[in-house]
Amino acid sequence: MSELKSNYKAIIFDLFGTLLSVAKAAHGKGRYTADILGLDRKLWNQACFSQHHDIVNETDHTETVRRIAHSLDSTIPSARIREAADARQIRFDMALTEIEPGIFNVLEMLKMDGFSLGLVSNASTGEVRAWRESPLAPLFTTVHFSWQQGVKKPQPEIYQAALAGLGVDPQQALFIGDGSSQEHLGAEACGIDSLLVTYFLDTSDQQDIERRGMGSKGTITHISELTSLLLPDG
C-alpha cells in the first residue's frame, strides 16, 4: 500500500458493495431478480451495469427492471416484470435499513473523531428509495446519488460535488470503494487518494480485484482497518 497522507479531513464512501451488499443482506429472504425473470444471474448483473440501466435520471423502478430485462429477453411478460421489480425493491430497501453493526460502528467512530463523511453512489431512483430510513443517513454530511446529480462515477462532477459539500480540497479527502464503475480512477483524476475495500467481493478472482483497484493507493479488507490507518489511537 502506498503511504497515505496524515491530513485527511473527510472520507468519501461508495455505497453498494462498500457499506452494504444487497445479496448478503437479503440472503434467503425472497428470490433473486434474475431467478424470477428466468435469466442467468451473471448476465442480469452485467446488464445492470449497462446502458439499459438509467442511473442519471429519475426513473420508475418497474420500468427500470423492464428495460434491463427486455435487453436480455424481450418476451418476458409484464406480470413477471412486476413480480421481479417488487421483489427487487424489497431487497434493496432491506439492504439499506439492515446495516451490519461492524460497518455502522466504524463510520460512527470516524465521525466522532472529527472526520466529515460523504457518499457518492451510482444508483437509480428505486435502488435508494429507503435511504432516509437507513441508519447510515444521519452519519453523512453530504450525499450524492447519480440519479439526482445527472452524472455518475467516474465522471469528475460527482466527486467535485462531494468535495464541495464537505468543504474540503481534493488533497484533504480519502475515497473508499469496491472499485466498480472505475471509481478509483475517477477519484485519482480529481486528485483524491483512494483505497479499494474487498469485504463484499469475491476475492478469488484476482484479476477482477486488480482491475477494480486501478487508481487506488492500496487495498483494505474491511473498513474497520481505517481506524488503525487514520485514527491516532487506532
Beta strands, then each sheet from edge to edge (+ up, - down):
strand 1: 10-13
strand 2: 116-121
strand 3: 142-145
strand 4: 173-177
strand 5: 193-197
strand 6: 219-220
sheet 1: 3+ 2+ 1+ 4+ 5+ 6+
end
